Amino acid sequence: MITIYHNPRCSKSRATCELVTTAHAANEPVEVVEYLKTPLTVEQLKTLHALLGGPLRDMMRTNETEYTELGLAAETVTDDQLYDAITKHPILLQRPIVVRDGRAVIGRPPENVAALFA
């Protein structure tokens, strides 16, 4: 199963969806999650973060207005506060994120997803 956390208004997200569904997913089911319509829970975010590895802020869109307005760049902000912010403001989640076989990558650029199929 391939899961794509997708924002249809984002060109990179659309390109990644197309790449996965046409080039890589011939024999695999693909679930597309429009996370702005169905925000992830804290537990789902923690699982996704573990699959991605790296700092939590890497899976966040730090250039969004909400990131600045909520003061999330402060060093004193905890991971729990960041998870909570993403659940309440799903626009903060980096996009797209593709999950396959217990691994995940951010599809920026879309070609990053090739690592999941190597």
Phi and psi in degrees as GROMACS dihedral restraints (atoms count N, CA, C in turn):
[ dihedral_restraints ]
;  ai    aj    ak    al  type     phi  dphi    fc
    3     4     5     6     1  -110.0    20    10
    4     5     6     7     1   132.1    20    10
    6     7     8     9     1  -118.3    20    10
    7     8     9    10     1   131.7    20    10
    9    10    11    12     1  -118.6    20    10
   10    11    12    13     1   119.5    20    10
   12    13    14    15     1   -87.5    20    10
   13    14    15    16     1   112.7    20    10
   15    16    17    18     1  -128.6    20    10
   16    17    18    19     1   143.2    20    10
   18    19    20    21     1  -121.7    20    10
   19    20    21    22     1   109.1    20    10
   21    22    23    24     1   -64.7    20    10
   22    23    24    25     1   -13.7    20    10
   24    25    26    27     1   -84.4    20    10
   25    26    27    28     1    -7.3    20    10
   27    28    29    30     1   -98.8    20    10
   28    29    30    31     1   125.5    20    10
   30    31    32    33     1   -64.1    20    10
   31    32    33    34     1   -37.6    20    10
   33    34    35    36     1   -66.3    20    10
   34    35    36    37     1   -38.2    20    10
   36    37    38    39     1   -67.0    20    10
   37    38    39    40     1   -43.2    20    10
   39    40    41    42     1   -62.8    20    10
   40    41    42    43     1   -43.4    20    10
   42    43    44    45     1   -63.4    20    10
   43    44    45    46     1   -39.4    20    10
   45    46    47    48     1   -66.4    20    10
   46    47    48    49     1   -43.2    20    10
   48    49    50    51     1   -58.2    20    10
   49    50    51    52     1   -45.3    20    10
   51    52    53    54     1   -64.1    20    10
   52    53    54    55     1   -43.3    20    10
   54    55    56    57     1   -60.8    20    10
   55    56    57    58     1   -46.2    20    10
   57    58    59    60     1   -66.6    20    10
   58    59    60    61     1   -47.6    20    10
   60    61    62    63     1   -71.8    20    10
   61    62    63    64     1   -29.1    20    10
   63    64    65    66     1   -95.8    20    10
   64    65    66    67     1   -38.4    20    10
   66    67    68    69     1   -97.5    20    10
   67    68    69    70     1   -28.0    20    10
   69    70    71    72     1  -120.2    20    10
   70    71    72    73     1   -19.2    20    10
   72    73    74    75     1  -108.6    20    10
   73    74    75    76     1    31.9    20    10
   75    76    77    78     1   -54.7    20    10
   76    77    78    79     1   -40.0    20    10
   78    79    80    81     1  -117.0    20    10
   79    80    81    82     1    16.6    20    10
   81    82    83    84     1  -123.7    20    10
   82    83    84    85     1   140.7    20    10
   84    85    86    87     1   -70.1    20    10
   85    86    87    88     1   144.9    20    10
   87    88    89    90     1  -122.2    20    10
   88    89    90    91     1   127.2    20    10
   90    91    92    93     1  -107.8    20    10
   91    92    93    94     1   124.4    20    10
   93    94    95    96     1  -105.1    20    10
   94    95    96    97     1   120.4    20    10
   96    97    98    99     1  -108.0    20    10
   97    98    99   100     1   113.7    20    10
   99   100   101   102     1   -84.1    20    10
  100   101   102   103     1    91.3    20    10
  102   103   104   105     1   -66.2    20    10
  103   104   105   106     1   -17.4    20    10
  105   106   107   108     1   -73.6    20    10
  106   107   108   109     1   -30.0    20    10
  108   109   110   111     1   -85.6    20    10
  109   110   111   112     1   -33.2    20    10
  111   112   113   114     1  -128.8    20    10
  112   113   114   115     1    82.1    20    10
  114   115   116   117     1   -60.7    20    10
  115   116   117   118     1   147.3    20    10
  117   118   119   120     1   -75.6    20    10
  118   119   120   121     1   150.5    20    10
  120   121   122   123     1   -80.6    20    10
  121   122   123   124     1   169.0    20    10
  123   124   125   126     1   -59.4    20    10
  124   125   126   127     1   -42.9    20    10
  126   127   128   129     1   -63.3    20    10
  127   128   129   130     1   -41.8    20    10
  129   130   131   132     1   -63.2    20    10
  130   131   132   133     1   -40.3    20    10
  132   133   134   135     1   -64.6    20    10
  133   134   135   136     1   -40.6    20    10
  135   136   137   138     1   -63.8    20    10
  136   137   138   139     1   -40.9    20    10
  138   139   140   141     1   -64.3    20    10
  139   140   141   142     1   -45.5    20    10
  141   142   143   144     1   -61.3    20    10
  142   143   144   145     1   -42.8    20    10
  144   145   146   147     1   -61.3    20    10
  145   146   147   148     1   -42.0    20    10
  147   148   149   150     1   -63.2    20    10
  148   149   150   151     1   -38.3    20    10
  150   151   152   153     1   -68.1    20    10
  151   152   153   154     1   -37.1    20    10
  153   154   155   156     1   -74.2    20    10
  154   155   156   157     1   -37.1    20    10
  156   157   158   159     1    72.5    20    10
  157   158   159   160     1   176.4    20    10
  159   160   161   162     1    79.2    20    10
  160   161   162   163     1   177.9    20    10
  162   163   164   165     1   -64.9    20    10
  163   164   165   166     1   146.5    20    10
  165   166   167   168     1   -57.8    20    10
  166   167   168   169     1   -38.7    20    10
  168   169   170   171     1   -63.2    20    10
  169   170   171   172     1   -19.3    20    10
  171   172   173   174     1   -65.3    20    10
  172   173   174   175     1   -24.6    20    10
  174   175   176   177     1   -96.5    20    10
  175   176   177   178     1    15.2    20    10
  177   178   179   180     1  -116.1    20    10
  178   179   180   181     1   150.6    20    10
  180   181   182   183     1   -90.7    20    10
  181   182   183   184     1    92.8    20    10
  183   184   185   186     1   -75.2    20    10
  184   185   186   187     1    -7.8    20    10
  186   187   188   189     1   -93.4    20    10
  187   188   189   190     1     0.4    20    10
  189   190   191   192     1   -75.3    20    10
  190   191   192   193     1   147.4    20    10
  192   193   194   195     1   -55.8    20    10
  193   194   195   196     1   -40.8    20    10
  195   196   197   198     1   -60.4    20    10
  196   197   198   199     1   -35.7    20    10
  198   199   200   201     1   -60.6    20    10
  199   200   201   202     1   -44.6    20    10
  201   202   203   204     1   -72.0    20    10
  202   203   204   205     1   -47.7    20    10
  204   205   206   207     1   -61.1    20    10
  205   206   207   208     1   -33.9    20    10
  207   208   209   210     1   -85.1    20    10
  208   209   210   211     1    -2.5    20    10
  210   211   212   213     1    67.1    20    10
  211   212   213   214     1    32.7    20    10
  213   214   215   216     1   -75.4    20    10
  214   215   216   217     1   -12.6    20    10
  216   217   218   219     1   -77.0    20    10
  217   218   219   220     1   -14.9    20    10
  219   220   221   222     1   -61.4    20    10
  220   221   222   223     1   137.7    20    10
  222   223   224   225     1   -63.3    20    10
  223   224   225   226     1   -20.7    20    10
  225   226   227   228     1   -81.1    20    10
  226   227   228   229     1    -8.9    20    10
  228   229   230   231     1   -72.6    20    10
  229   230   231   232     1   127.1    20    10
  231   232   233   234     1   -85.5    20    10
  232   233   234   235     1   164.0    20    10
  234   235   236   237     1   -59.7    20    10
  235   236   237   238     1   -39.7    20    10
  237   238   239   240     1   -60.2    20    10
  238   239   240   241     1   -38.6    20    10
  240   241   242   243     1   -68.2    20    10
  241   242   243   244     1   -36.6    20    10
  243   244   245   246     1   -66.7    20    10
  244   245   246   247     1   -44.9    20    10
  246   247   248   249     1   -58.1    20    10
  247   248   249   250     1   -45.4    20    10
  249   250   251   252     1   -60.6    20    10
  250   251   252   253     1   -41.3    20    10
  252   253   254   255     1   -63.6    20    10
  253   254   255   256     1   -40.4    20    10
  255   256   257   258     1   -66.3    20    10
  256   257   258   259     1   -39.4    20    10
  258   259   260   261     1   -66.1    20    10
  259   260   261   262     1   -36.1    20    10
  261   262   263   264     1   -82.7    20    10
  262   263   264   265     1   -25.5    20    10
  264   265   266   267     1  -132.9    20    10
  265   266   267   268     1    75.2    20    10
  267   268   269   270     1   -60.5    20    10
  268   269   270   271     1   -16.0    20    10
  270   271   272   273     1   -59.7    20    10
  271   272   273   274     1   -19.3    20    10
  273   274   275   276     1   -74.9    20    10
  274   275   276   277     1   -14.9    20    10
  276   277   278   279     1   -75.0    20    10
  277   278   279   280     1   130.2    20    10
  279   280   281   282     1   -60.9    20    10
  280   281   282   283     1   150.7    20    10
  282   283   284   285     1  -143.7    20    10
  283   284   285   286     1   153.3    20    10
  285   286   287   288     1   -80.0    20    10
  286   287   288   289     1   160.4    20    10
  288   289   290   291     1  -120.0    20    10
  289   290   291   292     1   130.7    20    10
  291   292   293   294     1  -115.7    20    10
  292   293   294   295     1   132.6    20    10
  294   295   296   297     1  -120.3    20    10
  295   296   297   298     1   133.6    20    10
  297   298   299   300     1  -155.1    20    10
  298   299   300   301     1   132.4    20    10
  300   301   302   303     1    51.0    20    10
  301   302   303   304     1    45.2    20    10
  303   304   305   306     1    73.9    20    10
  304   305   306   307     1    14.6    20    10
  306   307   308   309     1  -129.6    20    10
  307   308   309   310     1   157.1    20    10
  309   310   311   312     1  -143.2    20    10
  310   311   312   313     1   150.5    20    10
  312   313   314   315     1  -141.6    20    10
  313   314   315   316     1   154.5    20    10
  315   316   317   318     1   -90.1    20    10
  316   317   318   319     1   126.6    20    10
  318   319   320   321     1   -85.0    20    10
  319   320   321   322     1    50.8    20    10
  321   322   323   324     1  -128.8    20    10
  322   323   324   325     1    98.5    20    10
  324   325   326   327     1   -77.6    20    10
  325   326   327   328     1   164.8    20    10
  327   328   329   330     1   -54.5    20    10
  328   329   330   331     1   -30.1    20    10
  330   331   332   333     1   -62.7    20    10
  331   332   333   334     1   -17.2    20    10
  333   334   335   336     1   -57.2    20    10
  334   335   336   337     1   -28.8    20    10
  336   337   338   339     1   -67.2    20    10
  337   338   339   340     1   -19.0    20    10
  339   340   341   342     1   -57.0    20    10
  340   341   342   343     1   -29.7    20    10
  342   343   344   345     1   -60.5    20    10
  343   344   345   346     1   -27.2    20    10
  345   346   347   348     1   -75.9    20    10
  346   347   348   349     1   -13.4    20    10
  348   349   350   351     1  -114.0    20    10
  349   350   351   352     1     4.7    20    10
